[in-house]
Amino acid sequence: TMLAYIQENYARKLTLQEIADASAISTRECLRHFQMAIRQSPMEYLMEYRIQAAARLLETTNLPVTEIAMRTGWGSNSYFTKMFHRLRGKTPNAHRKEYLALQKQALNE
């Protein structure tokens, strides 16, 4: 239930309390369940989910990076870029360019 709640609401600001409330449990119990089930905190899962959603938009649209940052729930473009780089090892623009180059290469083969 909590994972589904995050997946449905990732684009807006979420709190631990809201995630816990989605399953009618305490925040402490929410943290415990996440650690047991997926070895992450709810906020770590949210961050990774947002990065995955942003990566899909980078790959499938021509939207500016700033627009993608806003659509996927990041408060600012600079924070989004910083976290994307930390989790993916490259900037959002580099990810897009690399993906497009791989797609072009695949079409030429």
Beta strands, then each sheet from edge to edge (+ up, - down):
end
